[in-house]
């Protein structure tokens, strides 16, 4: 994934990950898997609920979903089921 960072930047995209985990857990994940994008912490699950990644605050984990959001905050594309191994290719293809 790290080798794709320049390709993403060249398209003018910013990739952010969001999880229900703590800062420490996200840091450990990023280090363990050499994750190249910032990971945001949604420990109260408000963002996950708002974007449909969780039905309510009792959810144990977020669904793997993805959105392409423009500079104005408008959702351009939604991916309700993300395969992390192929998703970046899917987004880059869809954005041309």
Backbone as JSON, one array per atom type, in Angstrom:
{
  "sequence": "XXXXXXXXXXXXXXXXXXXXXXXXXXXXXXXXXXXXXXXXXXXXXXXXXXXXXXXXXXXXXXXXXXXXXXXXXXXXXXXXXXXXXXXXXXXXXXXX",
  "N": [[0.82, -1.19, 0.0], [1.95, 1.2, 0.74], [3.51, 1.94, -1.42], [1.74, 3.09, -3.12], [1.1, 5.59, -2.25], [2.23, 7.94, -3.41], [0.93, 7.94, -5.88], [-1.71, 8.39, -5.11], [-1.47, 10.94, -3.92], [-0.67, 12.38, -6.2], [-3.04, 12.53, -7.58], [-4.32, 14.36, -6.13], [-5.65, 13.58, -3.84], [-6.7, 12.95, -0.48], [-6.29, 10.57, 1.93], [-7.94, 9.17, 4.64], [-8.18, 7.14, 7.47], [-10.58, 5.72, 9.69], [-11.32, 4.58, 12.89], [-12.79, 2.8, 15.68], [-10.97, 2.59, 17.62], [-8.47, 3.42, 20.13], [-6.03, 6.13, 20.34], [-3.54, 5.01, 20.91], [-3.93, 2.32, 20.13], [-4.45, 2.67, 17.39], [-2.02, 3.75, 16.58], [-0.3, 1.57, 17.08], [-1.37, -0.29, 15.25], [-0.87, 1.05, 12.8], [1.93, 1.09, 12.82], [2.55, -1.67, 12.94], [1.48, -2.65, 10.53], [2.57, -0.98, 8.67], [1.01, 1.19, 7.82], [0.1, 3.73, 5.66], [-1.46, 6.04, 5.88], [-3.15, 8.68, 7.72], [-4.81, 7.77, 10.74], [-7.87, 8.23, 12.18], [-9.46, 8.62, 15.36], [-12.45, 7.42, 16.5], [-13.75, 7.14, 19.05], [-16.13, 7.51, 20.45], [-17.92, 6.75, 18.62], [-19.52, 8.36, 17.08], [-19.02, 9.45, 14.51], [-18.9, 7.1, 13.0], [-21.54, 6.18, 13.3], [-22.93, 8.3, 12.07], [-22.05, 8.07, 9.41], [-22.89, 5.56, 8.69], [-21.36, 3.33, 9.35], [-21.75, 2.06, 11.65], [-24.5, 0.85, 13.53], [-25.34, 1.74, 16.0], [-24.12, 3.04, 19.18], [-23.36, 0.78, 20.55], [-22.03, -0.92, 18.9], [-19.41, -3.17, 18.22], [-17.34, -2.94, 16.42], [-16.44, -1.07, 13.48], [-18.11, -1.15, 10.31], [-16.54, -1.98, 7.22], [-16.45, 0.49, 5.23], [-16.42, 3.07, 2.71], [-15.91, 6.42, 1.61], [-15.82, 8.88, -0.96], [-15.19, 12.15, -0.7], [-15.79, 15.49, -1.59], [-14.14, 18.77, -1.75], [-16.04, 20.47, -0.75], [-17.42, 19.02, 1.04], [-19.26, 17.26, 0.03], [-20.54, 14.08, -0.61], [-19.22, 12.13, -3.06], [-18.82, 9.54, -4.03], [-19.77, 6.33, -2.82], [-18.84, 3.45, -1.05], [-20.09, 0.65, 0.02], [-19.15, -1.86, 0.82], [-16.04, -2.74, 1.48], [-13.1, -4.1, 0.19], [-10.05, -4.32, 1.47], [-7.75, -5.05, 0.07], [-8.13, -4.5, -2.62], [-9.38, -2.09, -2.83], [-8.23, 0.53, -3.1], [-7.34, 0.51, -5.77], [-9.84, 0.32, -7.0], [-11.03, 2.8, -6.32], [-9.21, 4.62, -7.55], [-9.58, 3.89, -10.21], [-12.32, 4.52, -10.57], [-12.21, 7.28, -10.26], [-10.81, 8.0, -12.41]],
  "CA": [[0.0, 0.0, 0.0], [2.79, 2.39, 0.85], [4.01, 2.31, -2.74], [0.66, 3.79, -3.83], [0.89, 6.9, -1.64], [2.54, 8.99, -4.39], [-0.13, 7.94, -6.88], [-2.86, 9.04, -4.48], [-1.15, 12.37, -3.8], [-0.64, 12.97, -7.55], [-4.43, 12.77, -7.96], [-4.86, 15.39, -5.24], [-6.52, 12.94, -2.86], [-6.27, 12.75, 0.9], [-6.9, 9.36, 2.47], [-7.99, 9.09, 6.09], [-8.85, 5.98, 8.03], [-11.27, 6.0, 10.95], [-11.7, 3.38, 13.63], [-13.28, 3.03, 17.04], [-9.85, 2.32, 18.53], [-7.79, 4.54, 20.79], [-4.84, 6.65, 19.68], [-2.48, 4.03, 21.1], [-4.23, 1.16, 19.29], [-4.26, 3.06, 15.99], [-0.57, 3.88, 16.38], [0.25, 0.22, 17.01], [-1.82, -0.85, 13.98], [-0.14, 1.71, 11.72], [3.32, 0.64, 12.87], [2.61, -3.09, 12.65], [1.15, -2.92, 9.13], [3.16, 0.07, 7.84], [-0.15, 1.87, 7.24], [0.65, 5.01, 5.24], [-2.41, 7.15, 5.97], [-3.57, 9.0, 9.08], [-5.96, 7.06, 11.3], [-8.63, 9.04, 13.13], [-10.09, 7.85, 16.42], [-13.87, 7.7, 16.7], [-14.01, 6.3, 20.21], [-17.53, 7.6, 20.87], [-18.62, 6.13, 17.49], [-20.44, 9.33, 16.48], [-18.76, 9.52, 13.07], [-19.31, 5.81, 12.46], [-23.01, 6.16, 13.23], [-23.35, 9.29, 11.08], [-21.73, 7.6, 8.06], [-23.43, 4.23, 8.45], [-20.41, 2.28, 9.66], [-22.26, 1.41, 12.86], [-25.92, 1.13, 13.74], [-25.46, 2.5, 17.25], [-22.89, 3.11, 19.98], [-23.0, -0.53, 21.11], [-21.29, -1.7, 17.9], [-18.06, -3.53, 18.65], [-16.39, -2.49, 15.42], [-17.04, -0.38, 12.34], [-18.16, -1.83, 9.02], [-15.55, -1.46, 6.27], [-17.08, 1.28, 4.18], [-15.54, 4.14, 2.27], [-16.55, 7.52, 0.89], [-15.03, 9.92, -1.6], [-15.85, 13.4, -0.33], [-15.08, 16.6, -2.24], [-13.69, 19.88, -0.9], [-17.22, 21.13, -0.16], [-18.03, 18.08, 1.97], [-20.28, 16.49, -0.66], [-20.15, 12.7, -0.89], [-19.25, 11.86, -4.5], [-18.92, 8.09, -4.22], [-19.89, 5.54, -1.59], [-18.48, 2.04, -1.2], [-20.63, 0.04, 1.25], [-18.4, -3.06, 1.2], [-14.66, -2.49, 1.05], [-12.05, -5.11, 0.28], [-8.85, -3.5, 1.59], [-6.71, -5.44, -0.87], [-8.41, -3.99, -3.97], [-10.18, -0.87, -2.78], [-7.53, 1.69, -3.65], [-7.43, 0.39, -7.23], [-11.23, 0.62, -7.36], [-11.23, 4.25, -6.23], [-8.43, 5.29, -8.58], [-10.25, 3.61, -11.49], [-13.56, 5.29, -10.61], [-11.91, 8.71, -10.38], [-10.14, 8.23, -13.71]],
  "C": [[0.87, 1.25, 0.0], [3.29, 2.86, -0.51], [2.97, 3.07, -3.56], [0.44, 5.21, -3.31], [1.15, 8.02, -2.64], [1.47, 9.08, -5.47], [-1.39, 8.64, -6.35], [-2.64, 10.54, -4.38], [-1.17, 13.07, -5.16], [-2.05, 13.27, -8.05], [-5.08, 13.84, -7.09], [-5.8, 14.85, -4.18], [-5.87, 12.91, -1.49], [-7.02, 11.54, 1.42], [-6.8, 9.41, 3.99], [-8.68, 7.8, 6.47], [-9.5, 6.38, 9.34], [-11.6, 4.67, 11.6], [-12.21, 3.77, 15.01], [-12.17, 2.87, 18.07], [-9.26, 3.61, 19.1], [-6.6, 5.01, 19.95], [-3.72, 5.61, 19.75], [-2.69, 2.81, 20.2], [-4.03, 1.48, 17.81], [-2.77, 3.2, 15.66], [0.07, 2.5, 16.22], [-0.13, -0.46, 15.69], [-1.0, -0.27, 12.83], [1.31, 1.24, 11.67], [3.44, -0.82, 12.45], [2.42, -3.37, 11.15], [1.71, -1.88, 8.16], [2.07, 0.84, 7.1], [0.23, 3.31, 6.92], [-0.25, 6.23, 5.4], [-2.76, 7.44, 7.42], [-4.8, 8.2, 9.49], [-6.61, 7.94, 12.36], [-9.31, 8.12, 14.13], [-11.52, 8.33, 16.64], [-14.34, 6.88, 17.89], [-15.45, 6.4, 20.73], [-18.48, 7.11, 19.77], [-19.59, 7.08, 16.79], [-20.26, 9.42, 14.96], [-19.2, 8.22, 12.39], [-20.82, 5.69, 12.32], [-23.5, 7.1, 12.14], [-23.13, 8.81, 9.64], [-22.16, 6.17, 7.78], [-22.47, 3.08, 8.69], [-20.8, 1.52, 10.92], [-23.72, 1.79, 13.03], [-26.16, 1.97, 14.99], [-24.16, 2.38, 18.04], [-22.49, 1.77, 20.61], [-22.21, -1.4, 20.13], [-19.86, -1.95, 18.38], [-16.99, -3.06, 17.69], [-17.15, -1.83, 14.27], [-17.07, -1.29, 11.12], [-17.11, -1.2, 8.12], [-16.28, -0.8, 5.1], [-16.14, 2.43, 3.83], [-16.36, 5.18, 1.51], [-15.49, 8.38, 0.22], [-15.82, 11.2, -1.39], [-15.07, 14.55, -0.95], [-14.76, 17.71, -1.24], [-14.84, 20.59, -0.19], [-17.92, 20.22, 0.87], [-19.13, 17.24, 1.35], [-19.74, 15.08, -0.95], [-20.33, 12.44, -2.39], [-19.46, 10.39, -4.8], [-19.01, 7.41, -2.87], [-19.6, 4.09, -1.92], [-18.93, 1.32, 0.06], [-19.91, -1.22, 1.7], [-17.0, -2.95, 0.62], [-13.8, -3.74, 1.25], [-10.73, -4.35, 0.32], [-7.75, -3.84, 0.59], [-6.9, -4.83, -2.25], [-9.05, -2.61, -3.99], [-9.49, 0.36, -3.38], [-7.55, 1.66, -5.19], [-8.83, 0.75, -7.72], [-11.48, 2.13, -7.36], [-10.48, 4.96, -7.34], [-9.04, 5.07, -9.96], [-11.5, 4.47, -11.62], [-13.32, 6.79, -10.79], [-11.17, 9.05, -11.67], [-8.78, 8.7, -13.55]]
}
